[in-house]
Amino acid sequence: MTMRGWDWRLPEGAAQWSVRGALVAALCLCLGLPAGEARADRLSGLVEDCSGLKASPQSLLRLCEQALEADDGRLGNEGRAAVHYNAGVAALDMGRAVQAEGHFEQAVTLSPAMAPAWVSRGLALAAQGKVGEAETSYGRAIAADPGAAGPYLARGRLQAERGAFEAAVTDYSAAIEREPDWEASYFERARVLAALGRWSEAERDFSAVIALRPRDPAAWLGRGEARAANGIAAARNDFDRAVLLAPEWGGARYARGLYLEVAGEDEAAAADFLRAYELGHSDPDLQQRVRSLSGG
């Protein structure tokens, strides 16, 4: 099945990572202006605009580039680094990995201790297939802020994508140690543990996600698969809950169909396979299963 991909952004509310949220105040200090007077001139107005959390990526990128062009030296290294970081975030949102890499590179050159910029640089590099450079960038983020969870989660994902599952588990565990209420780390570790066949541990982590996000269908489905692999009857309830929470998710229907097929409930399995097919689920075996189980 295809599970939901987690957003690459850092966790909301993690104060040590809230670079964009603090940008107006920080840059107004660089400009020597109170926040309420940020529009006293063109540069400070652009700085305020390019920190807007509600701006579209296109607008944000344009405004940040204008602010960089208008800078007359008042921003200083930290201020320019923050603007480059925002520009990189916008470019990455737009799928412009090369452009994003350039802005993040400028940010870390101006402010080598800016851990979020090192993480984001790694994301931009990974998007271009530069795996080794991305891993190095995540390592620089860890060195810059050893207590932060984000760099470990990002590096763990990179390890998982390259098939280094044990290394990924180590990084996810480090992320959980630092941010025990961040469900993304549990979810990612659970998927890797499942790939390793460590079903009991995977079930535990999916349960942790469910405790934090009880309406997450992917967590219910993942736990159902882990329980099914361990022969736990409660797996059926988890599959049912996933379908209930996401009735239009073909992957959930297909996974429950596989469970029902093994349980000998051919009619119910056929109904789930047919619905998964109607919803556009793309597993290569699905069409044949629909035909064979429906008698067609």
C-alpha positions in Angstrom: 0.0 0.0 0.0 1.0 3.6 -0.4 1.2 5.4 2.9 0.9 9.1 3.4 4.2 11.0 3.0 4.9 13.3 5.9 5.5 17.0 5.2 9.2 17.9 5.2 8.7 21.0 7.3 9.8 21.1 10.9 7.3 20.6 13.7 5.0 23.6 14.5 5.7 25.0 17.9 9.3 23.9 18.1 10.7 27.3 19.3 14.3 26.4 18.4 13.3 26.0 14.7 10.8 28.9 14.2 13.0 30.9 11.9 10.2 32.3 9.7 8.0 33.1 12.7 10.6 35.3 14.3 11.9 36.9 11.1 10.0 40.3 11.4 11.2 41.0 14.9 14.8 39.8 14.3 15.2 41.8 11.1 13.6 44.9 12.5 16.3 44.8 15.2 18.9 44.5 12.5 17.3 47.6 10.9 17.2 49.4 14.2 13.4 49.9 14.0 10.6 48.8 16.3 8.4 46.1 14.7 5.5 48.6 14.5 7.6 50.9 12.3 8.7 48.2 9.9 7.3 50.0 6.9 9.2 53.2 7.5 11.2 52.6 4.3 11.3 50.2 1.3 13.8 47.7 2.8 12.0 47.3 6.1 8.6 47.0 4.3 10.0 44.2 2.1 11.5 42.5 5.1 8.1 42.5 6.8 6.4 41.2 3.6 8.9 38.4 3.0 8.4 37.0 6.4 4.6 36.6 5.8 3.6 33.1 6.7 0.5 33.4 4.6 2.2 34.6 1.4 2.2 32.2 -1.6 5.6 30.6 -2.4 5.8 32.7 -5.6 5.1 36.0 -3.8 7.4 35.1 -0.9 10.3 34.2 -3.2 9.9 37.4 -5.2 9.7 39.6 -2.1 12.7 38.0 -0.5 14.8 38.5 -3.6 13.7 42.1 -3.7 14.7 42.6 -0.1 18.1 41.1 -0.8 18.6 43.5 -3.7 17.4 46.5 -1.6 19.7 45.7 1.3 22.1 48.6 2.0 24.1 46.7 4.6 21.7 47.2 7.5 20.5 43.6 7.6 23.9 42.2 8.4 24.9 38.5 8.0 22.1 37.1 10.3 19.4 39.2 8.6 20.5 38.3 5.1 20.8 34.7 6.1 17.2 34.7 7.4 15.9 36.2 4.1 17.9 33.7 2.1 16.4 30.9 4.2 12.9 32.2 3.5 13.6 32.4 -0.2 14.9 28.9 -0.2 11.8 27.6 1.6 9.6 29.3 -1.1 11.7 27.8 -3.9 11.6 24.4 -2.4 7.8 24.7 -2.1 7.7 25.4 -5.8 9.8 22.4 -6.6 12.9 24.5 -7.6 15.5 22.4 -5.8 18.5 24.0 -7.5 17.4 27.5 -6.8 16.5 26.5 -3.2 20.0 25.0 -2.7 21.5 28.3 -3.8 19.6 30.3 -1.2 20.2 27.8 1.6 23.9 27.8 0.7 24.0 31.5 1.1 22.2 31.2 4.4 24.7 28.8 5.9 27.6 30.7 4.6 26.3 33.9 6.3 25.2 32.1 9.4 27.0 28.7 9.9 25.0 27.9 13.1 21.6 28.1 11.4 20.6 24.5 11.7 17.3 24.8 9.9 19.1 26.1 6.8 21.5 23.1 6.9 18.5 20.7 7.1 16.7 22.5 4.2 19.9 22.5 2.2 20.0 18.8 2.7 16.4 18.5 1.5 17.2 20.5 -1.7 20.3 18.3 -2.3 18.4 15.1 -1.8 15.7 16.3 -4.3 18.5 16.5 -6.9 19.8 13.0 -6.0 22.9 14.3 -4.3 22.6 11.8 -1.4 26.1 12.1 0.0 26.0 15.9 0.1 22.6 15.8 1.7 23.8 13.5 4.4 26.7 15.7 5.1 24.4 18.7 5.3 22.2 16.9 7.9 25.3 16.1 9.9 26.2 19.8 9.9 22.7 20.6 11.2 23.1 18.1 14.0 26.5 19.6 14.9 24.9 23.1 14.9 22.0 22.1 17.1 22.5 18.7 18.8 19.3 18.9 20.8 17.0 19.4 17.8 15.0 16.5 16.4 14.5 17.8 12.9 18.0 16.9 11.5 17.8 13.4 12.8 14.4 12.8 11.2 15.6 14.2 7.9 18.7 12.1 7.9 16.7 9.0 9.0 14.4 9.5 5.9 17.5 9.7 3.7 18.8 6.5 5.2 15.5 4.7 4.8 15.2 5.8 1.1 18.7 4.3 0.4 17.8 1.0 2.2 20.0 1.6 5.3 17.1 0.7 7.6 19.1 0.1 10.8 20.8 3.4 10.5 17.4 5.0 9.9 16.0 3.4 13.1 19.0 4.9 15.0 18.3 8.4 13.6 14.5 8.1 14.2 15.2 7.0 17.8 17.4 10.0 18.3 14.7 12.3 17.0 12.1 10.7 19.4 14.5 11.1 22.3 14.7 14.8 21.6 11.0 15.4 20.7 8.9 12.7 22.2 5.6 14.2 21.1 6.5 14.5 17.4 4.4 11.8 15.8 6.3 11.9 12.5 9.4 10.2 14.0 7.3 7.4 15.4 5.5 6.9 12.1 8.7 6.8 10.1 10.4 4.5 12.5 7.4 2.2 12.4 7.5 1.9 8.7 11.2 1.0 8.8 10.6 -1.5 11.6 7.9 -3.1 9.5 10.2 -3.3 6.5 12.7 -5.1 8.8 9.9 -7.5 9.9 10.1 -6.2 13.5 6.3 -6.3 13.7 5.9 -5.9 17.5 8.1 -2.8 17.6 6.3 -1.4 14.5 2.9 -2.0 16.3 4.2 -0.1 19.3 5.3 2.9 17.2 2.0 3.0 15.2 0.2 2.9 18.5 2.2 6.0 19.6 1.1 7.8 16.5 -2.5 6.9 17.1 -2.2 8.2 20.7 -1.0 11.5 19.3 -3.1 11.7 16.2 -6.1 9.4 16.7 -7.7 10.4 13.4 -4.7 9.4 11.3 -5.8 6.6 8.9 -2.3 5.7 7.9 -1.3 5.0 11.5 -4.4 2.7 11.9 -3.6 0.9 8.7 0.0 0.5 9.6 -0.9 -0.9 13.0 -3.4 -3.2 11.3 -0.7 -4.7 9.1 1.7 -5.1 12.0 -1.0 -6.8 14.0 -2.0 -9.0 11.1 1.6 -10.1 10.7 1.7 -11.1 14.4 -1.7 -12.9 14.2 -3.5 -10.5 16.4 -7.3 -10.6 15.9 -7.6 -6.9 16.7 -6.0 -6.1 13.3 -9.5 -6.2 11.7 -10.6 -3.3 13.9 -7.6 -1.3 12.8 -8.3 -1.9 9.1 -11.9 -1.0 9.6 -10.9 2.2 11.4 -8.6 3.2 8.6 -11.4 2.8 6.0 -13.8 4.6 8.2 -11.5 7.6 8.6 -10.5 7.7 4.9 -13.3 6.1 2.9 -12.0 7.4 -0.4 -8.4 6.1 0.1 -7.9 3.2 -2.2 -4.9 2.0 -0.4 -6.9 1.4 2.8 -9.5 -0.6 0.9 -6.9 -2.7 -0.8 -5.0 -3.5 2.4 -8.2 -4.5 4.1 -9.1 -6.6 1.1 -5.8 -8.5 1.4 -6.5 -9.1 5.1 -10.0 -10.3 4.4 -8.8 -12.6 1.6 -6.4 -14.3 3.9 -9.2 -14.7 6.5 -11.3 -16.5 3.9 -13.9 -13.7 3.5 -13.8 -13.7 -0.3 -17.0 -11.8 -0.9 -16.0 -8.9 1.5 -12.5 -8.9 0.1 -13.8 -8.7 -3.5 -15.9 -5.7 -2.5 -12.9 -3.9 -1.1 -10.8 -4.7 -4.1 -13.5 -3.5 -6.4 -13.8 -0.2 -4.5 -10.0 0.2 -4.4 -10.0 -0.2 -8.2 -12.8 2.4 -8.6 -10.8 4.8 -6.4 -7.8 4.5 -8.7 -5.5 2.4 -6.5 -2.7 1.2 -8.8 -1.4 -2.1 -7.4 -0.5 -4.3 -10.4 -2.3 -7.3 -8.9 -5.5 -5.5 -8.1 -7.3 -5.9 -11.5 -6.7 -9.6 -11.5 -7.9 -9.9 -7.9 -11.1 -8.1 -8.8 -11.7 -10.5 -11.7 -10.9 -13.7 -9.9 -12.8 -13.0 -6.7 -15.9 -11.6 -8.4 -16.1 -14.5 -10.9 -15.4 -12.2 -13.8 
